[in-house]
Amino acid sequence: MTEPDAAQLAALLSCPAELLDTTLDQLRTLVITHATGSAQHAARVLGRSQGSVQKQLDNLNDAATRLMAETLVTKQGRGKPFHFTGAGEEVVRLATATLQSWTDGIHRARRRAGSTITIGTTEFTVEFLGQVWPGLREDFERRGVQLKIEHVRTRDLKTKLAAEQVDLVCGSFAATRGAPPALDYDFLEWHRERVALLTNLTTRELNDRPVTHTKLAKLPLLVPSAGLLADFLSRWYGPDYRGVLNVVADVDTLNYGLNLLNTQLMYGCLLTTDRVADAASEGRLPGNNLRKLALTDDFNPQLDIVTGIFARPGERQRYADDHPLSALWNAFAAASPTRPNGQPQRGNLHE
């Protein structure tokens, strides 16, 4: 263990009492007040009384006055946001960094110890975890390992991993057909599929023939604002695809789009995965005579949906073979229909 030198030790021993009496809870209250604008709004976010929040701010102001001869935050009048002094702005920056640093450090310690494993899944990949969890449950419970499951949207996959909010993610992305996926992460492929259209238009309005690139742009479309299928449209029609296509409705989730078609509140077409289109058209999802239409091969680039398991590159190699993260990855590898050996693939997420 490295011991502090004399100067460092002296600095630690000479920390002012006012600083040592400041709690992380007080710092969090200060940061949230800065973000929300007042003690009243901060109290709502924190689930506390306005009086308790104001008392913490008063205590911080008293300590700051003794330490720096300046308060941190002052009221400006009824209905006006609080004013943060120069010292207050600096302390908010330090507090934010301190709280984030502690949170990140605790997450890293938990991962090293393997006491908590957090896995993110999308709505349609949670079944992957359902396949492997029964074989891991007894071992994890015996070792006191807690498995946390978090709902992650495809659009947030990269952010969640980079921020170390999850350890593994089950998710999907658009990849060039026939080419190996290129990712910035360790990746275990689960399956590939194409996209298709679901429509409630009649055969008189839209026949059953596969839809071409030119035809799709003219059809009334229910279009996602972001995410996996928005990535398909962006790469086929450019980043301004919404100005090129005939958009009749914005849909934030697949279920919302399906409900609009099923209730006939909207008439048009919805781009979705091949499996979902099959399930809806075959009556395995609630629906009112929705039809599935294939897309022709004139879309450039030709893309598939690739689904699998993501992990931060090289992270598993830093842990012992019996670490829960490795056990979970190996279980996915054994169950994967397309990557039975579980070897990670690497490259660029956005190709």
Residue pairs with C-beta under 8 A, 6 or more apart in sequence:
4 12
16 66
16 67
18 63
18 66
18 67
19 63
19 67
21 63
22 60
22 63
24 98
24 99
24 102
25 56
26 56
26 59
26 60
27 91
27 95
27 98
27 99
28 95
28 99
29 42
29 46
29 53
29 56
29 57
30 56
30 57
30 60
30 72
30 73
30 88
30 91
30 92
30 95
31 92
31 95
31 96
31 99
32 42
32 45
32 46
33 39
33 41
33 42
33 53
33 57
33 73
33 82
34 73
34 82
34 84
34 88
34 92
35 42
36 42
36 44
36 45
37 81
37 82
38 81
38 82
39 50
39 53
39 54
39 57
39 82
40 50
42 53
43 49
43 50
43 52
43 53
46 53
57 72
57 73
60 72
60 73
60 91
61 71
61 72
61 73
64 70
64 71
64 72
64 87
64 88
64 91
65 71
68 87
70 85
70 86
70 87
71 85
71 87
71 88
72 84
72 85
72 87
72 88
72 91
73 82
73 83
73 84
73 85
73 88
74 82
74 83
74 85
75 82
75 83
76 82
76 83
84 92
104 164
107 164
108 164
110 116
111 117
111 167
111 325
112 319
114 143
114 145
114 319
114 323
114 324
114 325
115 144
115 145
115 146
116 145
116 146
116 148
117 145
117 146
117 147
117 148
117 167
117 168
117 324
117 325
117 328
118 147
118 148
118 149
118 150
118 165
118 166
118 167
119 129
119 147
119 148
119 149
119 150
119 166
119 167
119 168
119 169
119 170
119 328
120 149
120 150
120 151
120 152
120 157
120 160
120 165
120 166
120 168
120 169
120 170
120 171
121 128
121 129
121 149
121 150
121 151
121 152
121 169
121 170
121 171
122 151
122 152
122 153
122 154
122 170
122 171
122 172
123 151
123 253
123 254
124 172
124 273
124 276
125 170
125 171
125 172
125 190
125 307
126 149
126 170
128 170
128 190
128 309
128 332
128 335
129 149
129 170
131 335
132 328
132 331
132 332
132 334
132 335
133 147
135 331
136 147
136 327
136 328
136 331
139 145
139 327
140 146
140 147
140 324
143 324
145 324
150 160
150 165
150 166
152 160
152 166
152 169
152 171
153 227
154 171
154 172
154 173
154 227
154 228
155 226
155 227
155 228
157 169
157 171
157 173
157 310
158 184
158 349
160 166
160 169
161 169
161 185
161 310
161 311
161 312
164 312
167 311
167 315
167 325
168 309
168 310
168 311
168 325
168 328
168 329
168 332
169 309
169 310
169 311
170 190
170 307
170 308
170 309
170 310
171 307
171 308
171 310
172 228
172 305
172 306
172 307
172 308
173 181
173 183
173 228
173 231
173 305
173 306
173 349
174 228
174 231
174 232
174 235
174 303
174 304
174 305
174 306
175 181
175 182
175 192
175 303
175 304
175 305
175 306
175 351
176 301
176 302
176 303
176 304
176 351
177 301
177 302
177 303
177 304
178 302
180 345
180 347
181 187
181 189
181 306
181 308
181 345
181 347
182 347
182 348
182 349
182 351
183 310
183 345
183 346
183 347
183 348
183 349
184 313
184 346
184 347
184 348
184 349
185 310
185 311
185 312
185 313
185 346
185 349
186 310
186 311
186 312
186 313
186 314
186 315
186 316
186 344
186 345
186 346
187 308
187 309
187 310
187 311
187 344
187 345
187 346
188 308
188 309
188 329
188 332
188 333
188 336
188 339
188 342
188 344
188 345
189 306
189 307
189 308
189 336
189 338
189 339
189 345
190 307
190 308
190 309
190 332
190 336
190 337
190 338
190 339
191 307
191 308
191 337
191 338
192 304
192 305
192 306
192 307
192 338
193 273
193 274
193 275
193 304
193 305
193 307
194 274
194 294
194 295
194 304
194 305
195 229
195 232
195 271
195 272
195 273
195 274
195 295
195 303
195 305
196 271
196 272
196 273
196 274
196 277
196 292
196 293
196 294
196 295
197 211
197 216
197 219
197 269
197 270
197 271
197 272
197 277
197 292
197 293
197 294
197 295
198 258
198 261
198 269
198 270
198 272
198 276
198 277
198 280
198 281
198 290
198 291
198 292
198 293
199 206
199 219
199 261
199 268
199 269
199 270
199 290
199 291
199 293
200 261
200 262
200 264
200 267
200 268
200 288
200 289
200 290
200 291
201 220
201 267
201 268
201 269
201 291
203 291
206 219
206 269
206 293
208 291
208 293
209 293
210 293
210 294
210 295
210 296
211 219
211 293
211 294
211 295
211 296
212 295
212 296
212 298
213 236
213 296
213 298
213 299
213 300
216 245
216 269
216 295
217 237
217 244
217 245
217 246
218 246
219 246
219 268
219 269
220 246
220 248
220 266
220 267
220 268
220 269
221 245
221 246
221 247
221 248
221 268
221 269
221 270
221 271
222 248
222 249
222 250
222 251
222 257
222 260
222 261
222 266
222 268
222 269
222 270
223 230
223 233
223 241
223 242
223 245
223 247
223 249
223 250
223 251
223 271
224 230
224 233
224 250
224 251
224 252
224 257
224 271
225 250
225 251
225 252
228 305
229 271
229 272
230 241
232 271
232 303
233 241
233 245
233 271
234 241
235 301
235 303
236 299
236 300
236 303
237 244
237 245
238 244
248 266
248 267
248 268
249 257
249 260
249 266
249 268
251 257
251 260
251 270
254 270
254 272
254 276
257 270
257 272
258 270
258 280
258 285
258 286
258 287
258 290
259 265
260 266
261 267
261 268
261 270
261 287
261 288
261 290
262 286
262 287
262 288
262 290
263 288
264 288
269 293
272 280
273 305
274 305
276 285
277 292
278 284
278 292
279 285
280 287
280 290
280 292
281 287
281 290
281 291
281 292
308 336
308 339
309 329
309 332
309 336
311 325
311 329
311 344
313 344
313 346
315 325
316 323
316 325
316 326
316 329
319 325
319 326
320 326
329 342
330 342
332 342
333 339
333 340
333 341
333 342
334 340
334 342
336 342
